[in-house]
Amino acid sequence: MVLRRNGELTKVAIIQARMSSERLPGKVLKEVNEKPLLLHQLERVARSKHVEKIVVATSTNPADDEIEKFAKKGNISLFRGSEGDVLSRFEGAAKETGATTIIRLTADCPLSDPEVIDHVITRYLEQPNACKFATNAIPRSYPAGLEVECFSREALVIASSEAKEDYDREHVTPFFYRNPNRFFPLSVVSTINYSKERWTLDEQSDFYLIKKIMEALSQIKVDFKMVDVLNILDANPDWRKLNSAVQETPRLVKDNVFKGADSG
């Protein structure tokens, strides 16, 4: 049974997006099947049974005016804030939408799976109130590109007020990882380890793979899930080679920060 913590919660998915990627500029609006990848992701997240609102959080950098135009055209909720201080951008978006529970997603994950999102949210809601943060990102067991982080508005306000390191403010959630005794993080782990799968969008080769996946699966079912992607990759093993040479950006927050944390 899913427990309602602190009464009725307003669960808002905040998708951070920008145009100024160093490795693949404009990647979030690149098109597959004549549709921007960000719109693909928004449609997928909207199928979540838990998420009540979705907002795209971009920056005030003029380069991101294109994202604002995209949002206005599609009647999509948008918040604009600091480019470098993404933590404050999230706090502003949460305040504007009235969020009490925030689901953090990034726009370089166009294959976001609503079932994975709902699983992380469900596990978060089942925890005692002391647990302010849940993630399936560390330790990684899901494919890169299906990361979900869920946390309370209270935790976000604390982090925004107290986090001083530039890295913490740029990447939003490291402050939670660094302070497990304050936020009692929950690590949501897949029963099967898919951590070697790479479905995120950083370089052109990533786009080639995502494009192949989307074009193939959209002909079979609109609401394809993680298992469908795994199946089509198993049926076409050469596809995985398309982005196998991409080097992931090192994370300063290591897996061992979760030593002693709950898992589920």
Secondary structure, DSSP 4 states (H G I P E B T S, - for coil): ----TTSS--EEEEEE--S--SSSTTGGG-EETTEEHHHHHHHHHTT-SS--EEEEEEESSGGGHHHHHHHHHTT--EEEE-SS-HHHHHHHHHHHHT-SEEEEEETT-TT--HHHHHHHHHHHHTS-TT--EEESTTTT-SPBT---EEEEHHHHHHHHHH--SHHHHHHSSHHHHH-HHHH--EE---SS--TT-B---SSHHHHHHHHHHHHHHHTT-TT--HHHHHHHHHHSGGGGGGGTTPPPPPPSS-GGGGTT-EE-
